[in-house]
Amino acid sequence: MTHRHERTLRVGSLARVEGEGAMHVRIDQHGRVAQARLEIYEPPRFFEAFLRGRAYTEAPDITARVCGICPVAYQMSACLAMEDACGVTVGGQLAELRRLLYCGEWIESHALHVHLLHAPDFLGYASGIDMARDHRREVERGLEIKKIGNALMALVGGRAIHPVNVRVGGFHRVPSRSELARFAPELRRALELALEAVIWVAGFTFPEAESKHRLVAVEQGERYPVDGGTRVVTDAGYGFCVNHFEEYVYERHVPHSTALYAELADGSTYLTGPLARYSLHSAKLSQHAAAAARAAGLGAECRNPFQSIIVRAVETVYAIEEALRIIEAYEPPERPWVPVPPRAGRGYGVTEAPRGLLYHRYDIDAEGIITQARMVPPTAQNQAAIEAELCELVEARRDLADAELTDLCERAIRNHDPCISCSAHFLDLHVERS
């Protein structure tokens, strides 16, 4: 039986997150947090095992099925890793088309989270549907932005969910200049709506909080990181090449999660995602996105996890502006893909999914058959940091009633828009094919 001075806060099924997870916080008789767990109990997905024995060309289509919200992230990380293993670099307009497709994913994913999953927390509603009764205009705006992002994914990727036009080396088909030009007015409309959304969310009331974790994000030269990079940087002042990722990031199993815990080599927790990207790369934002960030009251960095909704709204503006820039300068490449002949080797790929850094590593043999695969998704990397934030949040507000404190903890988890299905993959699975 629980001691009369002990308290337990529990949410058996987290709402407004992708996947299946729970929260458990135990406060001892002295008022200290004895335990804080983000319990990821969704069954493992086995994708890394499914990939073994498959052709290297199949990786983009197979990994896209990891997630219906961020399939492009998995496709792009897989393509980069396979091309790296084969010694090929895809550049020029094909690389720009990849970034354009990725922008579509950022637009639709951020719009969904900001308007339907996260905003209800600040306005006192149980769901986006409940919120729509009093805030119909805002919900419709979010749906319209998301629809435009999905349409961009369909235009470049063949369809919005699990795009079918992506292949190692490029695309099966590239759009014409006129096809993209005809879509530009939709993006200009989305830009107007996204700028409105930034001002809207900036007016919310935010609990005081400060993330003390290391911040980790991809570096992509002078660009705000989206679709790739060869280096990872931290707020500690050091960075490392992608092929050394596993020397700096360690994963381990914890009993309460089907996702692996990720920590830096020195044992410290770290955070990836919008707060990390913005705090490390805010100087690289586009014109309207930078102005929107200033108007929303953001400085050069943002460490309040509750304000991540503002950063996502700003990143939506950036993704729309970037899409418009790419379309304006677009010239169809001579062919939809570059040859990527297989060779035995190991390849690495890292991109910035809407929720944060996504790492892929593959070993392939001389015929291009995958012999090993490893994926490290953002939510698995953020799990330890989320639990640490729960501890700090509860200890600072332990005078609150259980119901109010539980609600605040659930909000703290949603700050990071966890994609639980992506993260659940720790069990070993051996597949034999004959």
Secondary structure, 3 states (H helix, E strand, C coil): CCCCCCEEEEECCCCCCECCEEEEEEECCCCCEEEEEEEECCCCCCHHHHHCCCEHHHHHHHHHCCCCCCHHHHHHHHHHHHHHHCCCCCCHHHHHHHHHHHHHHHHHHHHHHHHHHHHHHHHCCCCHHHHHCCCHHHHHHHHHHHHHHHHHHHHHHCCCCCCCCEECCEECCCCCHHHHHHHHHHHHHHHHHHHHHHHHHHCCCCCCCCCCCEEEEEEECCECCCCCCCEEEECCCCEEEHHHHHHHEEEECCCCECECEEEECCCCCEECCHHHHHHHHHHHCCHHHHHHHHHCCCCCCCCCHHHHHHHHHHHHHHHHHHHHHHHHHCCCCCCCECCCCCCCEEEEEEEEECCEEEEEEEEECCCCEEEEEEEECHHHHHHHHHHHHHHHHHHHCCCCCHHHHHHHHHHHHHCCCCEHHHHECCCCCCCCCC
